[in-house]
């Protein structure tokens, strides 16, 4: 493989790696709040707080894992061994998380806390090296844009299947016993998870052309410097975190919104299905749109679609609450923008790796890409925290008809807050992000000339 062009076999194998790992995380982010509250019987406020506390652990462990990966030297490279190790260990904790319903009393809270935190830590072991491979596989921006389509497509497909058919499979496996259904679903996911990791391990290899990258070792002081001195990394954190929290808030509240505010639980799978299809379309069209729309404006385009989702949901809630077509349009608008942002944010992060080398003299794919893993988990945690606290504040009670004030609260939480967060993401991007056009090309030229 040349350092520029990536083969189709490599792209497909790399994409399949995302299929298994996103099955493993989508069940967590889509259903874990529901599983904890409605199946295991844990109060929503406790769950939300647990999600948030676990992310503060990740704020320490994720960059450290990035350092460990960047300091790894093996005949298989520095990324692939950790992908397999992380997958095997995380699979164990995934099954343990969905065994929580077997506990009660104080043991229930302790078990949920320990297993969820360890799930997050072990997911890091696999996810950071997986995404960190991108900058090491090609230094050409256009080739990176074509590469990220594959993992994002497979990841979106996994999320679409989980959102659309997850509850159906839970019912198929467990019948009225949703706890057993979730446990058996997690076991099925583990099989796909391990298989996809092995495909990536055997078929995907990083291409390293800078000798310094293979010999340089990083300390904790270097980790701090690499993160603190990269102003574009800080910008990207603000841009991506606010956007992803908004998207995940909508996804987190959706099952409650359609079940209790609309009174049509059956609309949730439709919302999830068309969301997933649109997300795949957004990822697939991302590199093509980059050829049409100036890269500088692409993030603003991505932000426009969740805004459209909010408008459609407001209209639907006021005039046609049971209209499945409008619900589908809302879901499609939300996740088409999400698909664009998934592809774009990954390429932007690869650009930030180049910028970090330009600014600090250190090239660290894994330390920088550890931020992506941390952002995804922080977005899920903060949205889970807001869902848990929000449901408590509006007086939500599981499995009963909700009061009018609770239904109004669900509408505000589902539509209003995400809209403000997307607007914040667009504002931060316009004001602080500069790795576009001539400036970005200058950065690449400088580090290539060294």
C-alpha positions in Angstrom: 0.0 0.0 0.0 1.3 3.4 -0.9 1.3 6.2 1.7 -1.4 8.1 -0.2 -3.9 5.7 -1.8 -5.8 3.3 0.5 -7.1 0.0 -1.1 -10.7 -0.9 -1.3 -10.1 -4.1 0.8 -8.5 -2.0 3.5 -11.4 0.5 3.5 -14.1 -2.2 3.7 -12.2 -4.1 6.4 -11.7 -0.9 8.4 -15.4 -0.1 8.0 -16.5 -3.5 9.2 -14.5 -2.9 12.4 -16.9 0.0 13.1 -19.9 -2.2 12.6 -19.2 -4.5 15.6 -17.9 -1.8 17.9 -20.9 0.5 17.2 -23.3 -2.3 17.8 -21.6 -2.6 21.2 -21.9 1.1 22.0 -25.3 1.9 20.4 -27.1 -0.5 22.7 -25.5 1.5 25.6 -26.3 5.0 24.3 -29.8 4.2 23.0 -31.2 1.8 25.6 -29.1 1.8 28.8 -31.0 4.7 30.4 -34.3 2.9 29.6 -32.9 -0.4 30.8 -31.7 1.0 34.1 -34.9 2.9 34.8 -37.6 0.7 33.5 -36.1 -2.8 33.7 -33.6 -2.7 36.6 -35.6 -0.2 38.5 -32.9 2.4 39.2 -34.1 6.1 39.7 -33.4 8.3 36.6 -31.5 10.9 38.7 -29.1 8.3 40.0 -28.5 7.0 36.4 -27.9 10.4 35.0 -25.4 11.2 37.8 -23.7 7.9 37.2 -23.3 8.6 33.5 -21.7 12.0 34.3 -19.3 10.7 37.1 -18.1 7.9 34.8 -17.0 10.5 32.2 -14.8 12.3 34.7 -13.0 9.0 35.1 -12.7 8.9 31.3 -11.2 12.4 31.3 -8.2 10.9 33.0 -8.1 7.4 31.4 -8.7 8.3 27.8 -5.6 10.5 27.2 -3.5 8.0 29.2 -4.7 5.2 26.9 -3.8 7.5 24.0 -0.3 7.7 25.4 -0.1 4.0 25.9 -1.0 3.3 22.3 1.4 5.9 21.0 4.2 4.3 23.0 3.4 0.8 21.8 5.9 -0.9 19.6 5.0 -4.3 18.1 5.3 -6.2 14.9 1.6 -5.6 14.4 2.0 -1.9 14.8 0.8 0.2 17.7 -2.9 0.2 17.0 -4.1 -3.2 16.0 -3.1 -5.2 19.1 -5.1 -2.8 21.4 -8.1 -3.1 19.1 -8.3 -6.9 19.7 -7.4 -6.6 23.4 -10.0 -3.9 24.1 -12.7 -5.7 22.2 -12.3 -8.9 24.2 -12.2 -7.1 27.6 -15.1 -4.7 26.7 -17.2 -7.6 25.6 -17.1 -9.1 29.1 -18.3 -5.8 30.7 -21.0 -5.3 28.1 -22.6 -8.5 29.1 -22.1 -7.7 32.8 -23.8 -4.3 32.3 -26.9 -5.9 31.0 -27.0 -8.4 33.9 -27.8 -5.5 36.3 -31.5 -6.5 36.6 -30.5 -9.6 38.6 -29.5 -7.4 41.6 -31.5 -5.4 44.1 -31.1 -3.1 47.0 -27.7 -1.6 47.6 -26.1 -4.3 45.6 -28.0 -3.1 42.5 -26.5 0.4 42.8 -23.0 -0.8 43.5 -23.1 -3.3 40.7 -24.5 -0.8 38.2 -21.8 1.8 39.1 -18.8 -0.5 38.9 -19.8 -2.3 35.7 -20.8 0.8 33.9 -17.5 2.7 34.8 -15.5 -0.4 33.8 -17.4 -0.7 30.5 -16.4 2.9 29.7 -12.8 2.4 30.5 -12.5 -0.8 28.5 -14.3 0.6 25.5 -11.5 3.2 25.5 -8.9 0.5 25.1 -10.4 -0.5 21.7 -11.9 2.7 20.4 -8.9 5.1 20.7 -6.5 2.9 18.6 -9.3 2.2 16.1 -9.9 5.9 15.2 -6.2 6.8 15.7 -5.2 4.8 12.6 -6.7 7.3 10.2 -3.9 9.9 10.1 -1.3 7.1 9.8 -3.0 5.5 6.8 -2.7 8.5 4.5 -1.7 12.1 4.8 -3.9 13.2 1.9 -7.0 15.0 3.1 -9.1 13.8 0.1 -8.1 10.2 0.8 -8.9 10.6 4.5 -12.4 12.0 3.5 -13.0 8.9 1.3 -11.7 6.6 4.0 -13.9 7.9 6.9 -17.0 7.2 4.8 -16.6 3.5 5.4 -16.4 3.3 9.2 -19.1 6.0 9.5 -21.4 4.1 7.0 -21.0 0.9 8.9 -21.4 2.7 12.3 -24.5 4.4 11.1 -25.9 1.1 9.9 -25.3 -0.4 13.3 -27.1 2.5 15.1 -30.0 2.3 12.6 -30.5 -1.4 13.2 -30.2 -1.0 17.0 -32.6 1.9 17.1 -35.1 0.3 14.7 -35.1 -3.3 15.8 -33.4 -3.3 19.2 -36.6 -3.4 21.2 -38.1 -6.0 18.8 -35.1 -8.3 19.3 -35.3 -7.8 23.1 -38.9 -8.9 22.9 -38.0 -11.8 20.6 -35.4 -13.1 23.0 -37.1 -12.3 26.3 -40.8 -11.9 25.7 -42.3 -10.1 28.6 -38.9 -10.5 30.5 -37.1 -7.5 29.0 -34.1 -8.1 31.3 -33.4 -11.5 29.7 -34.0 -9.9 26.3 -31.4 -7.3 26.8 -28.9 -9.8 28.2 -29.3 -12.2 25.2 -29.1 -9.2 22.8 -25.8 -8.2 24.4 -24.4 -11.7 23.9 -25.3 -11.6 20.2 -23.6 -8.3 19.9 -20.4 -9.7 21.4 -20.2 -12.3 18.6 -20.3 -9.5 15.9 -18.0 -7.3 18.0 -15.2 -9.9 18.2 -15.6 -11.0 14.5 -15.3 -7.4 13.3 -12.3 -6.6 15.4 -10.5 -9.7 13.9 -11.3 -8.6 10.4 -9.8 -5.2 11.1 -6.7 -6.7 12.8 -5.8 -9.0 9.8 -6.7 -6.7 6.9 -5.8 -3.1 8.0 -2.3 -1.8 8.5 -1.0 1.6 9.3 1.5 3.3 7.0 4.2 5.2 8.8 6.7 7.2 6.8 8.3 9.5 9.5 11.0 7.8 11.5 10.4 10.1 14.4 6.9 8.7 14.8 8.2 5.2 15.3 10.9 6.1 17.9 9.3 9.0 19.9 8.0 8.1 23.3 5.5 10.2 25.2 5.2 11.0 28.9 2.3 12.4 30.9 3.9 15.8 30.6 3.9 15.4 26.9 0.2 14.4 27.0 -0.7 17.6 28.9 1.4 19.7 26.5 -0.1 18.1 23.3 -3.6 18.8 24.5 -3.2 22.2 26.3 -1.1 23.9 23.5 -3.4 22.9 20.6 -5.9 25.7 20.3 -7.7 24.0 17.4 -8.2 20.9 19.5 -9.9 23.0 22.1 -12.1 24.6 19.4 -13.0 21.2 18.0 -13.9 20.0 21.5 -16.4 22.9 21.9 -17.8 22.5 18.4 -18.3 18.7 18.5 -19.3 18.3 22.1 -22.2 20.8 21.9 -23.4 19.3 18.6 -23.2 15.7 19.8 -25.0 16.5 23.1 -27.8 18.0 21.2 -28.1 15.0 18.9 -28.0 12.5 21.8 -30.5 14.5 23.8 -33.0 14.0 21.0 -32.2 10.3 20.8 -32.3 10.0 24.6 -35.7 11.6 25.0 -37.2 10.2 21.9 -38.5 6.9 23.4 -40.1 8.8 26.3 -41.4 11.6 24.0 -43.2 9.2 21.6 -44.4 6.9 24.3 -45.8 9.5 26.7 -46.0 12.9 25.0 -47.4 11.6 21.7 -48.9 8.3 23.0 -47.5 6.3 20.1 -44.6 4.1 21.2 -44.7 2.6 17.7 -43.5 5.8 16.2 -40.1 5.5 17.8 -38.9 2.7 15.5 -40.0 4.7 12.5 -38.1 7.7 13.8 -35.1 5.6 14.4 -35.3 3.8 11.1 -35.5 6.9 8.9 -32.9 8.6 11.2 -30.5 5.8 10.5 -31.1 5.8 6.7 -30.6 9.5 6.6 -27.4 9.3 8.7 -26.0 6.7 6.2 -27.0 9.1 3.4 -25.3 12.0 5.1 -22.1 10.0 5.6 -22.2 8.6 2.0 -22.7 12.1 0.5 -20.2 13.8 2.8 -17.1 13.6 0.4 -19.3 14.5 -2.6 -20.7 17.5 -0.8 -17.1 18.5 0.1 -16.4 18.8 -3.6 -19.4 21.2 -4.0 -19.6 23.2 -0.8 -16.6 25.0 0.6 -15.2 23.0 3.5 -15.3 26.2 5.6 -19.1 26.1 5.4 -19.8 22.4 5.8 -20.2 22.4 9.6 -22.8 25.1 9.3 -24.6 23.0 6.7 -24.5 20.0 9.2 -26.0 22.3 11.9 -28.8 23.4 9.7 -30.4 19.9 9.5 -31.0 19.4 13.3 -32.5 22.9 13.3 -34.9 21.7 10.6 -35.7 18.6 12.8 -36.8 20.9 15.6 -39.0 22.9 13.4 -40.7 19.8 12.0 -41.2 18.4 15.5 -42.8 21.6 16.7 -45.2 21.7 13.8 -46.0 18.0 14.2 -46.6 18.4 18.0 -49.0 21.3 17.4 -50.9 20.2 14.3 -50.3 16.5 13.6 -48.9 14.6 16.6 -49.6 11.2 15.2 -48.4 11.8 11.7 -45.8 9.2 11.0 -44.5 10.8 7.8 -43.6 14.1 9.6 -42.0 12.1 12.4 -39.9 10.3 9.8 -39.0 13.6 8.2 -37.9 15.0 11.5 -35.7 12.0 12.2 -34.2 12.1 8.8 -33.3 15.8 9.1 -31.7 15.2 12.5 -29.5 12.4 11.5 -28.6 13.6 7.9 -26.9 16.5 9.7 -25.4 14.0 12.1 -24.0 11.9 9.3 -22.3 15.0 7.8 -20.9 15.9 11.2 -19.6 12.4 11.8 -17.6 12.4 8.6 -16.5 16.0 8.9 -15.4 15.9 12.6 -13.2 12.8 12.0 -11.4 14.5 9.1 -11.2 17.7 11.2 -9.6 15.8 14.0 -7.0 14.3 11.6 -6.2 17.9 10.5 -5.8 18.7 14.2 -3.2 16.0 14.5 -1.2 17.7 11.7 -1.7 21.1 13.4 -0.6 19.7 16.7 2.7 18.5 15.1 3.1 21.9 13.5 2.5 23.7 16.9 4.3 21.4 19.3 6.7 19.3 17.2 5.1 16.2 18.6 2.9 14.0 16.3 0.5 11.9 18.3 -2.4 10.3 16.6 -3.7 8.4 19.6 -3.4 11.1 22.2 -5.3 13.5 19.9 -7.9 10.9 18.8 -8.4 9.9 22.5 -10.3 13.2 22.6 -12.8 11.9 20.0 -13.5 8.8 22.2 -13.8 11.1 25.2 -16.1 13.5 23.4 -18.5 10.7 22.3 -18.7 9.3 25.9 -18.9 12.8 27.4 -21.8 13.7 25.0 -23.5 10.5 25.9 -22.9 11.0 29.6 -24.0 14.7 29.7 -27.1 13.9 27.6 -27.8 10.9 29.9 -27.3 13.2 32.9 -29.7 15.8 31.5 -32.2 13.1 30.5 -32.1 11.7 34.1 -32.3 15.0 35.8 -34.8 16.4 33.3 -37.1 13.4 33.7 -37.0 13.9 37.5 -37.6 17.6 37.3 -40.7 17.3 35.1 -42.2 14.6 37.3 -41.8 11.6 35.1 -43.0 8.3 36.5 -42.3 5.1 34.6 -45.1 3.0 33.1 -48.0 5.4 33.9 -49.9 8.1 32.0 -48.0 11.4 32.5 -49.4 14.7 33.7 -49.8 17.6 31.3 -46.9 19.5 32.9 -44.7 16.4 32.3 -45.7 16.2 28.7 -44.9 19.9 28.2 -41.6 19.3 29.8 -40.8 16.4 27.5 -41.5 18.7 24.5 -39.1 21.3 25.8 -36.4 18.8 26.6 -36.8 17.0 23.3 -36.8 20.1 21.1 -35.8 23.4 22.8 -32.6 22.5 24.5 -31.1 20.6 21.6 -31.8 23.6 19.3 -29.9 25.9 21.5 -26.9 23.5 21.7 -26.7 23.2 17.9 -26.7 27.0 17.6 -23.9 27.1 20.2 -21.9 24.6 18.1 -22.2 26.8 15.0 -21.2 29.9 16.9 -18.1 28.3 18.3 -17.1 27.0 14.9 -17.4 30.4 13.2 -15.5 32.2 16.0 -12.6 29.8 16.7 -12.0 27.1 14.1 -9.4 28.0 11.3 -8.1 24.8 9.8 -9.6 25.4 6.3 -8.3 26.6 3.0 -4.8 28.1 2.7 -4.0 28.0 6.4 -4.6 24.2 6.6 -2.5 23.7 3.4 0.3 25.7 4.9 0.3 23.5 8.0 0.6 20.3 5.9 3.4 21.8 3.8 5.3 22.8 7.0 5.2 19.4 8.6 5.9 17.6 5.3 8.9 19.7 4.7 10.4 18.8 8.1 
